């Protein structure tokens, strides 16, 4: 793929993922233009002040909820990375319609506007919480996944294609438990909802590199799932604050003990590759299922869960993940 000829737009471009994605994409792929699409003028200004001021950057104020604005922003765009979302579980539970408007209706607007503008590829970011969801955030991301994947049928003979990536917790992203534990460490006490909890983990850079790779290989209709390690919440706490007292406060509404990236039902159409899984659509006339010749079709009943994962981070591995955020926290630059 010739990135130097492509115009790329990132929704939610001022977020943790958006900033890292634009930085890495500019350094490694040299695209023709990167459009940062977000609704907060202050965050766009701060992003510029942080050095994101390359001549190939464009800052576009808009909200994915606004279909007309989305359509305008996508004129001349080749690739869309859809990262905009309301993702804080308690906030989504308390403000359900706001989550629906952004995560579902906003995704619908991105899909429709991309088709109208003749965008080549749309890759949407999803989450492990979309699998067998127990909270509204997960339910909205499940609906968003379905919208994205099935929109390939709308494209018909047009060039526009839609796919998703789905992965677990990103270390140090906004709202992550890592900044919380670093802040709590100073008080000598860390709060944990349930000591049995496990989660999938990857770094922000790993997530970005995975997204770039998936854009290059996607044909439309896939949900790409990286193979990533798990960690227990207790090991995470020990790695960050080994001397701190741990207080168990009880599981929160909408929270799971363990997360799942591929369900048993999805495994019937999932292909395993060396470093990822490709969840193929169950039924799709536009999809050729060539991935089955690239890897191994899973047998029914497979479940990719954080508690039964074959790859785990030990304390040293966790500390390597957390080290960059220790430095940012010490310098007062870590975003909560």
MIDRENMAR-783230 format. One record per residue (C-alpha): residue number from 1; residue in one letter; x negated, y, z negated. Coordinates in pm, whole numbers, plus 50000, padded with zeros to 5 digits. Example, Ala and Ser with C-alpha at 12.3 -4.5 7.8 and 13.67 -1.06 7.14 Angstrom:
! residues 2
> 1_a_48770_49550_49220
> 2_s_48633_49894_49286
! end
This chain:
! residues 336
> 1_x_50000_50000_50000
> 2_x_49863_50341_50098
> 3_x_49920_50543_49781
> 4_x_49749_50850_49925
> 5_x_50044_50888_50161
> 6_x_50312_50850_49894
> 7_x_50514_51105_49697
> 8_x_50597_50962_49354
> 9_x_50867_51089_49115
> 10_x_50877_50986_48749
> 11_x_51197_51038_48552
> 12_x_51126_51104_48186
> 13_x_50783_51210_48305
> 14_x_50690_51402_47988
> 15_x_50730_51095_47765
> 16_x_50451_50869_47640
> 17_x_50475_50639_47941
> 18_x_50521_50921_48193
> 19_x_50208_51106_48086
> 20_x_49989_50797_48082
> 21_x_50134_50677_48414
> 22_x_50068_51006_48594
> 23_x_49715_51026_48453
> 24_x_49619_50672_48555
> 25_x_49796_50689_48892
> 26_x_49618_51012_48981
> 27_x_49278_50873_48877
> 28_x_49306_50530_49039
> 29_x_49543_50563_49336
> 30_x_49526_50928_49445
> 31_x_49890_50972_49555
> 32_x_49989_51260_49778
> 33_x_50210_51417_49510
> 34_x_50351_51331_49165
> 35_x_50678_51493_49055
> 36_x_50742_51509_48680
> 37_x_51120_51505_48637
> 38_x_51248_51581_48286
> 39_x_51497_51803_48109
> 40_x_51270_51974_47852
> 41_x_51086_52284_47971
> 42_x_50877_52299_47652
> 43_x_50744_51946_47699
> 44_x_50660_52025_48060
> 45_x_50472_52337_47948
> 46_x_50287_52138_47680
> 47_x_50200_51872_47936
> 48_x_50044_52138_48159
> 49_x_49848_52277_47862
> 50_x_49718_51927_47789
> 51_x_49545_51923_48127
> 52_x_49813_51782_48354
> 53_x_49772_52067_48600
> 54_x_49633_51899_48911
> 55_x_49749_52068_49235
> 56_x_49932_51746_49325
> 57_x_50159_51775_49021
> 58_x_50508_51922_49051
> 59_x_50725_51993_48747
> 60_x_51097_51957_48814
> 61_x_51347_52042_48539
> 62_x_51658_51827_48555
> 63_x_51859_51558_48381
> 64_x_51928_51212_48521
> 65_x_52290_51273_48414
> 66_x_52315_51539_48687
> 67_x_52367_51357_49017
> 68_x_52330_51670_49232
> 69_x_52004_51769_49069
> 70_x_51874_51415_49104
> 71_x_51961_51415_49474
> 72_x_51776_51743_49522
> 73_x_51469_51618_49335
> 74_x_51441_51303_49548
> 75_x_51416_51476_49886
> 76_x_51093_51361_50049
> 77_x_51014_51114_49769
> 78_x_50879_50767_49855
> 79_x_50862_50597_49514
> 80_x_51065_50647_49196
> 81_x_50960_50521_48854
> 82_x_51266_50547_48632
> 83_x_51146_50586_48274
> 84_x_51404_50832_48137
> 85_x_51615_50686_47855
> 86_x_51754_50739_47510
> 87_x_51570_50460_47328
> 88_x_51592_50520_46953
> 89_x_51816_50240_46824
> 90_x_51972_50429_46529
> 91_x_52034_50739_46744
> 92_x_52203_50531_47013
> 93_x_52420_50357_46752
> 94_x_52532_50691_46608
> 95_x_52576_50860_46948
> 96_x_52704_50578_47170
> 97_x_52847_50789_47453
> 98_x_52525_50986_47480
> 99_x_52331_50661_47525
> 100_x_52580_50545_47788
> 101_x_52562_50877_47977
> 102_x_52182_50872_47998
> 103_x_52093_50503_48015
> 104_x_52380_50377_48231
> 105_x_52528_50673_48418
> 106_x_52185_50831_48453
> 107_x_52048_50511_48605
> 108_x_52346_50501_48841
> 109_x_52262_50855_48953
> 110_x_51899_50760_49017
> 111_x_52008_50456_49219
> 112_x_52263_50647_49430
> 113_x_52042_50951_49487
> 114_x_51749_50731_49590
> 115_x_51964_50557_49849
> 116_x_52094_50886_49988
> 117_x_51742_51031_50004
> 118_x_51588_50726_50173
> 119_x_51344_50648_49893
> 120_x_51139_50335_49967
> 121_x_51107_50182_49620
> 122_x_51269_50235_49281
> 123_x_51116_50060_48980
> 124_x_51307_50096_48652
> 125_x_51162_50035_48306
> 126_x_51356_49799_48083
> 127_x_51300_49639_47744
> 128_x_51313_49309_47560
> 129_x_51613_49451_47376
> 130_x_51815_49412_47699
> 131_x_51805_49032_47659
> 132_x_52097_48905_47449
> 133_x_52147_49258_47311
> 134_x_52268_49316_46956
> 135_x_52256_49697_46962
> 136_x_52391_49964_47195
> 137_x_52048_50059_47324
> 138_x_51990_49701_47439
> 139_x_52339_49682_47588
> 140_x_52287_50000_47790
> 141_x_51951_49877_47918
> 142_x_52107_49544_48017
> 143_x_52373_49734_48213
> 144_x_52101_49952_48368
> 145_x_51908_49641_48476
> 146_x_52218_49498_48643
> 147_x_52284_49830_48819
> 148_x_51929_49846_48953
> 149_x_51905_49486_49069
> 150_x_52249_49464_49229
> 151_x_52204_49799_49404
> 152_x_51987_49618_49657
> 153_x_52319_49498_49802
> 154_x_52427_49862_49856
> 155_x_52109_49934_50050
> 156_x_52211_49694_50327
> 157_x_51990_49756_50628
> 158_x_51825_50062_50473
> 159_x_51468_50058_50346
> 160_x_51544_50137_49979
> 161_x_51464_49854_49737
> 162_x_51516_49830_49361
> 163_x_51338_49626_49092
> 164_x_51276_49635_48717
> 165_x_50995_49569_48475
> 166_x_51083_49439_48130
> 167_x_50835_49433_47842
> 168_x_50810_49460_47464
> 169_x_50694_49723_47217
> 170_x_50433_49968_47338
> 171_x_50170_50036_47073
> 172_x_50175_50398_46961
> 173_x_50458_50521_47185
> 174_x_50707_50776_47052
> 175_x_50916_50614_46782
> 176_x_50673_50323_46748
> 177_x_50613_50167_46408
> 178_x_50238_50233_46441
> 179_x_50258_50612_46385
> 180_x_50503_50544_46100
> 181_x_50267_50301_45925
> 182_x_49974_50540_45970
> 183_x_50172_50817_45803
> 184_x_50302_50591_45524
> 185_x_49950_50462_45453
> 186_x_49858_50792_45284
> 187_x_50128_50734_45021
> 188_x_50002_50385_44943
> 189_x_50333_50222_45037
> 190_x_50460_50080_45367
> 191_x_50826_49997_45428
> 192_x_50919_49683_45623
> 193_x_51272_49572_45702
> 194_x_51203_49196_45700
> 195_x_50873_49015_45648
> 196_x_50968_48739_45897
> 197_x_50991_48981_46190
> 198_x_50787_48928_46508
> 199_x_50748_49147_46816
> 200_x_50586_49145_47161
> 201_x_50309_49404_47196
> 202_x_50116_49572_47475
> 203_x_49920_49892_47509
> 204_x_50045_50192_47700
> 205_x_49766_50148_47955
> 206_x_49861_49781_48006
> 207_x_50221_49885_48065
> 208_x_50117_50147_48320
> 209_x_49886_49912_48509
> 210_x_50161_49650_48517
> 211_x_50409_49901_48660
> 212_x_50164_50012_48931
> 213_x_50100_49650_49028
> 214_x_50472_49569_49038
> 215_x_50543_49867_49265
> 216_x_50287_49729_49508
> 217_x_50426_49374_49516
> 218_x_50802_49424_49467
> 219_x_51043_49327_49742
> 220_x_51362_49434_49562
> 221_x_51570_49233_49317
> 222_x_51299_49114_49080
> 223_x_51269_49168_48707
> 224_x_50896_49149_48635
> 225_x_50794_49033_48286
> 226_x_50427_49043_48179
> 227_x_50269_48773_47967
> 228_x_50184_48959_47647
> 229_x_50095_48858_47290
> 230_x_50313_48860_46981
> 231_x_50237_48982_46631
> 232_x_50409_48953_46296
> 233_x_50516_49273_46126
> 234_x_50323_49168_45815
> 235_x_49998_49127_46011
> 236_x_50056_49468_46168
> 237_x_50096_49622_45823
> 238_x_49782_49445_45695
> 239_x_49579_49561_45994
> 240_x_49680_49926_45950
> 241_x_49701_49957_45571
> 242_x_49547_49654_45399
> 243_x_49549_49822_45058
> 244_x_49906_49954_45072
> 245_x_50197_49807_44881
> 246_x_50469_49660_45103
> 247_x_50832_49737_45024
> 248_x_51101_49524_45191
> 249_x_51401_49749_45261
> 250_x_51629_49509_45452
> 251_x_51704_49465_45821
> 252_x_51872_49762_45987
> 253_x_52193_49752_46191
> 254_x_52119_49649_46550
> 255_x_51778_49503_46465
> 256_x_51662_49148_46549
> 257_x_51417_48927_46363
> 258_x_51262_48822_46694
> 259_x_51280_48961_47047
> 260_x_51332_48768_47370
> 261_x_51190_48866_47710
> 262_x_51344_48579_47911
> 263_x_51657_48393_47802
> 264_x_51734_48026_47860
> 265_x_51994_48118_48121
> 266_x_51751_48340_48313
> 267_x_51482_48073_48313
> 268_x_51669_47876_48580
> 269_x_51577_48140_48840
> 270_x_51242_48248_48692
> 271_x_50904_48184_48852
> 272_x_50590_48170_48637
> 273_x_50273_48327_48779
> 274_x_49931_48351_48618
> 275_x_49989_48679_48434
> 276_x_50363_48734_48460
> 277_x_50708_48591_48510
> 278_x_50937_48695_48795
> 279_x_51308_48673_48716
> 280_x_51484_48633_49051
> 281_x_51848_48736_49101
> 282_x_52084_48441_49056
> 283_x_52254_48507_49389
> 284_x_52148_48763_49646
> 285_x_52175_48769_50023
> 286_x_51897_49028_50054
> 287_x_51646_48824_49851
> 288_x_51424_48559_50008
> 289_x_51304_48377_49694
> 290_x_50949_48359_49831
> 291_x_50814_48388_49474
> 292_x_50877_48016_49433
> 293_x_50590_47949_49673
> 294_x_50366_48185_49472
> 295_x_50412_48017_49134
> 296_x_50602_47756_48935
> 297_x_50979_47761_48903
> 298_x_51063_47722_48536
> 299_x_51282_47444_48411
> 300_x_51612_47531_48248
> 301_x_51596_47585_47873
> 302_x_51272_47785_47871
> 303_x_51285_48082_47636
> 304_x_51018_48350_47615
> 305_x_51055_48466_47257
> 306_x_50824_48662_47027
> 307_x_50837_48393_46756
> 308_x_50758_48098_46987
> 309_x_50503_48277_47205
> 310_x_50181_48089_47281
> 311_x_49970_48407_47253
> 312_x_49925_48589_46921
> 313_x_49722_48886_46805
> 314_x_49513_48825_46492
> 315_x_49420_49107_46254
> 316_x_49111_49196_46456
> 317_x_49311_49203_46779
> 318_x_49574_49428_46623
> 319_x_49306_49665_46491
> 320_x_49161_49698_46843
> 321_x_49506_49794_46970
> 322_x_49556_50046_46690
> 323_x_49206_50201_46690
> 324_x_49280_50476_46948
> 325_x_49582_50587_46746
> 326_x_49378_50594_46425
> 327_x_49157_50853_46595
> 328_x_49454_51056_46720
> 329_x_49615_51043_46375
> 330_x_49296_51158_46207
> 331_x_49276_51448_46452
> 332_x_49642_51538_46393
> 333_x_49733_51465_46757
> 334_x_49947_51152_46724
> 335_x_50305_51198_46839
> 336_x_50575_51046_46622
! end
